[in-house]
Amino acid sequence: MEVKPGYKQTDVGVIPDEWEVKRIGEFATVEGGYAFSSKTFLRNGKYQVIKMSNLYQGTLDLERSESYLNELDDQERHYLLKQDEILLTLTGTTGKRDFGYSYKINDEQNLLLNQRVGRLIVSEAGNPTYVAFQIETPCFLDQFFDVSKGGTGNQTNVGTQDVAAMRIPFPPLPEQRAIAGALSDVDALLGALDQFIAKKRDLKQAAMQQLLTGQTRLPGFHGKWAVKRLGDVAQIISGGTPKTAESSYWNGGIKWCTPTDITGCASKYLVQTERTISQHGLSNSGAQLLPAGALLLCSRATIGEIRIAGCEVCTNQGFKSLVCQPGVSNEYLYYKLLTMKQQMVERAFGSTFLEISKANVVALELSIPDYLEQTAIAEVLSDMDAELAALEQRRDKTRALKQGMMQELLTGRTRLV
């Protein structure tokens, strides 16, 4: 491949002439964590031990840790984490890329580094934020997984000396700072969007609690709500599975929904399924063709998960689907059922996996207003869903923008002025 003027080919790719390629150990100290004894853990101690489970895809999840210490000896104190240190998970599953996650400490305090997590302490020769972005790149991670070694069982490990030997593009320090600043600005925007989305979700949950119970009424509505059984407001329909060994029953274009299709669908409307069945398969199984607008309610394993059918569809036996009676809004019932998951779980039974029976679904009680108020409530909540979807789409585009910027800036393909 021809290298354009001003650039050079290196073992980490094409980079600008004035950039170097450096080993991590040339500008940072790489250390492993400490095997803190579980006997010293307290429920509400002063210090929190950071384990691999706290690190996932560039985030630090402190809520997942219940490990605390109250007092530190001199050896333990060495593993207190400081600002700008970079964490890196070093142990994973053989054949999988389920480790190598990193996080740069910002203003978090009283955190201790546990075993199987490493830290990079960047010297004044490098910018910690720039280095943190570099170790998220495919260039670094490919090196990381290439040197991973088998441990006990199906574990695989990367040692601190291995990390120190890995190489990254290394521009002059002022350019490192400029690149870090540009990418940090995008991270800040992503953080603000995440907070805004979380706030909007909380507002939606509060609105559902108020509107779907009648605690708050929309303007113009005053009538009394009725308490009805779910079986009185909708026809409850079970699903089925054609014989898997009969090829003529499958791949016939009739959408056939499983709980996995539901949990994998981000929208409230389901329009695609992983598998389809034929008319022959439909006729020779317990599955029934449901109309668009039917509520696809999981009744097994992921009990209470629900989507609205965006087209004709049938389901396997892990569903108790609902076709609304006249005078009942499927959109209103969709939102109402979202608030009733716990009731369904409490009525479920089973040893291998929990399942709620058709009789128990039929017997669920809910309060319901007249049709006009149902549709008005559903419209308010649908508008909130649309706003959330737009914000999430904006966040996804911003994430894609960040990935593109990283690819350009961290290789020197695009230079900052």
N, C-alpha and C positions, 0 to 999 in steps of 0.2 A: 504494500500500500504506500502510495506517495505521501510523504510528510511535507506539509506546506512550510514555506519560509517562516522562521521564528519559532519553530517547534522541533522537537526531537523525539525519537522513539526510545522508550525505556521498558523495563520489565513490568511496570505498572501502567503502561499505555503511553500514548502520545501526550506530551506536556510541553509548556513553553520552555524556551532555551534557558531562561534565567531561574527556572524552578529546579529544585533538587529532588532526588528520591532518597528518603531516609528511613532507616529502621526505627521502630517505635522506641527501642531502647536507647537511641541516640539523643532523644529529647524528653524522655519520660522514664520514670521508675514504674515497673509493673510488679504488683504484690498480690498475693492470694489472701483470702480471709482466714479467720480463726475459728477453730472448732469449739464454740461456746458450749459449755455443759448445760444440759436441760435442767439440771438441779438448781441452777442459779436463776432460772426464768421466773419472773413474777408477773402477775396479771396487770398491775398498774405501776410498774417501776419507772425509773427516770429514763432509761436508755432502751432503744428499740433495735433489735437485731435484724439486719437486712439479709434475707435469704433469696434464693433464686426465684421463689414463688412471688416475691414482691416486684420482680422486674418482668415486664412483658411489653414487647414492641415499643420500646422507647418511653415507657411510663414507669413511675415509681408508685406502686399501690400500697400505701401504708396500712390501709384498712384490712388487708389480708394477713397481717402479722399479729400474733398474740404473744410474742416473745419479748420480754422486757428484763432489764437488770436494774438494780438500784445502786450498787457500788462497783467500782472498777479497780482492779489492781494495775500495776504499772504495765504489765504485758497486755492486758485487755485494753488499756487506754490507748495503746499504739494503733488500735483498729477503729478509733473514732474517725468518722468521715468528715472531711473538710470541704469547704466551698471550692468548686471547679475540679474536684476529683471525678474521674469517669469510671463508672461501674460497668462490669462486663461479665455475663454469666458464662461459666467455663465447663459445665457438665450438662450433657444431654442424653438423648436416646440414639443408639447406634442406627445409622442410616437416615436419621431425620435431622432437619434444621430447626430443632426446637430449643436451641440455646444460641449464644452469641448476641443476646439482647443487651443493649447498653443504655446508660442514663448518666447525664452530667449533674452532679450535686449543685444546686443553686443556693437557696438560703435555708435548706433543711438542717436541723440541729439534733444532737443527741442520737445519732444513728451509728450503729456498729456493723462492721463488715464480717459477715459469716463465711464459713468455708464454702467452696464451689463458686464463689463470686470473687472476681479479681477487681483491682482498681489501678487506674493509670494516674500517676501524679506527674503532671506536665511541668517541665522546667520553664525558665524564662525564655528559652530558645523557641518555644512554641506557644500558640494561642489555644487554650483548653477547649474553647467553643469550636474552633476550626477542627481540631483533632477529633472532637466528639462527632462532628458531622462526617468526617472522613471514615470513621470506623462503622458508620451505617451503610457505606457504599458497597456495591458488589465487588469492587476491587479488593477491599479489605476482607469482606466476608468469605470470598472464594478462598483466599489464603487461610483464613481461620478454619474453615471446614476441611480443607485439604490436609491439615496437619493434625486433625483430631484423632485420638488414639482410643482403642478399646479399654474399658475399665472393668469393673466387676459386673457380672450379669450382662445386660444389654446396654450398659452405660458407655458413653464415650466422653473423653476429656481433652481439653486443651490446656497445656501448662503455661505458667507465666513466662518462662524462657521462650516458649514458642511465640507468644504474643509479642515479646520484646524484639523478636527477629523479623516480624512482619513489616512490610514496607508500604509507605504511602507517599503520594506527591506532596512536596513541601516547598511552597512559595516563600518569598521573603516575608518577614513578620508583619510589616504594614499591610501587605496584600492578604495575609491570613486574617488579620483583624477586619478588613473590609468585607471579605467573603463571609466571615462569621456574622458580621453585623447585618448583612443583607438577608441571610438565611434566618437569623434570629428574628428579624422583623416579620417574616412570614410565619414563623412559629408563634409569635405573639398574636398575630391575626387569627391563627388556628385556635389558640388558647381562648381568645375572646369569643370566637364563634362557638366553641364547645361550651363555654359558660352560658352564653346566650341561649343555646339550644337546650341545655339542662334547665334553665329558668323557664323557658317556654313549655317544656315537658311537665314541670311542676305545676305551672298554671293550668295546663290541660287537665292534669289529674285532679286538681282542686275543682275545676269547672265540672268535670264528670261527677265528682262526689256531690256537688251542690245541685246540678241540674237533673241528674238521673235518679235522685231520691226525692225531688220536689222541695228540698230545703230552700232553694232559690228558684223563683218562677220567672220566666221570660215575660216581658210586658204584654198585657192583653190576655193572659191565661190565668184563670182562677178556679176552674172546676176541680172536683175531687177526683183523685186517682183511684183506680181499681187495683185490687190484689188478685192476681190470677196465677194459675199453674202454667208452666212453660208449655205443657201439652195442650192447653186451651188456646194458645195464641199462635202455635205453629205445629205443622205435621213433622214428627220426628222420624227420620229415615236412616236405617243402618246401611253399612256398606258390605262389600264382599270382594273376594279375590278369585279370579279364574284359575284353573289348574295351571301351574307354571310349566309343567312338562308338555302341555298341549300348545304347540307353536301357533296353531291357527287362531288361538284365543288372544294373541298379543300383536302389538305393533300395527293396530288397525285404525289409528287416528282418533279414537275416542279417549279423551283425557281421563286418566285414572290417578287419583290423588292419594298420597300417603302422608302421614304426619311429617315426614322429612320435607315434603314439598311445602307444607305449611310453615314450618320453622325456617325454611330457606327463603321465604317470600317476604321482602321488606315492606311491600305495599299492603293495604288492607284488602285489595282485590287480587285474587289468584286467577291468572290467565294461562299459565304454563305448568305442565307436570313433567316429571322426568320420564315416565312411561305412559304408553297408551295401550288400549285393548281394542279388540275388534267387536263388531256387532255380535258375532258368534260367541265371543268370550263374555259379553254383557248378558246375553240370553242364557248362558250356562253357568251363571254364578249368582251370588247374592247381591252383587252390585246393582244399583239403580241409577238411571240417568237423571241428574238433577238440573233444574233450569238455572240460567244466569240469575244471580240475585240470591240464590240459596246460601245459607250460612253453613260453612264447613267447620264443624265443632269437633276437635280432637277429644276422644273419650278414653284413650288408652295412653299410658306413659306420659306424654306431654298434655295432660288433662287441662282443658279450658282454653288452649290455643285455638284461635278462630280467625277465619278469613271469609270474605264474601266472594262467591264464585262470579268471575267476570265473564264467564261463558258456560255453555253446557259442560258438565263434568260428572264423573262418578268417583266413588271413593272405595278404599279398602275397609275392612271391618274395624279399623281403629277410629271410626267416626260415628257420631250421632248427629247427622246433618238436619237442618231445619228449613222448611219451606213455610213462610209466614202466611197466616190466614188473612183474608180481607180485613182491612182496617188496622193492620199492624205493619209498621215500617221496618223493613229489614235493616236499614241503617241504624235506627234507634235500638233495635234488639241487639245488633252487633256491639254497640257501645255498652249496653246494659250487661250483656254477658261477659264483657271484659272485666266488669267489677264483681263478677260472681265466681271467679276461679276458685277461691278458697272454699266456697260452699260445695263446689263440685268435687274437689279433692277430699273433703271431709266425708262425702257420700261414696267414695270409691273404695274398692276392695280388691284383693288379689295377692298371691304370694310371690309369683315371678315378677309381675308388674301390676301397678294399680290400674283399675278400669272402673268407670262409672257405667252402670247398666242403663238400658233404655228406660226402664221403669223409674229409676231415680232421676234421670234427666226430665222425664215427663212431669214428675212431682215437684220439681224446683218451683218455688214461688217468687214472683217479682211484682213490683208495683209499676203500673203503666197508665199514662194519661190518654186523653183522646188522640185521634190520629193527627190532627193539626198540630198539637203540642209536641207529639213525637217527632214529626218532621222538622219542626222549628228547632228542637233540641239537637237533632242529628245534624242539621245544617250548621249550627254554631260549632259543634265539635268537628265536623268535616272541614270547616274553614280553618280551624286551629291545626288540624292534620296537614292541610295544604300548606300552611305557613311553615310548619315544621319540616315538611318535605322540601320546600324551597330553600330553607336554611341548610338542611343537610346536603342538598345538591351543591349549594355554594361552598360548603366546607369541603366536599369531595373535589370540586374543581380547584380549590385552594391547595389541597393536598397534592393534586396532580401537578399544579404549578410549582410547588416546592420541589417535587421529585425532578421536574425538568430543570429547575434552577440548580439543584445539586449536581445533576449530570453535567451541566454546562460549566458552572463555577468551580467545582472541585477537581475538574480535569484541566482547567485553564482554557477550554475551548472558547468560552466567552470571558473577556477580561473586564473588570470594573474600571471606570475612569478614575 
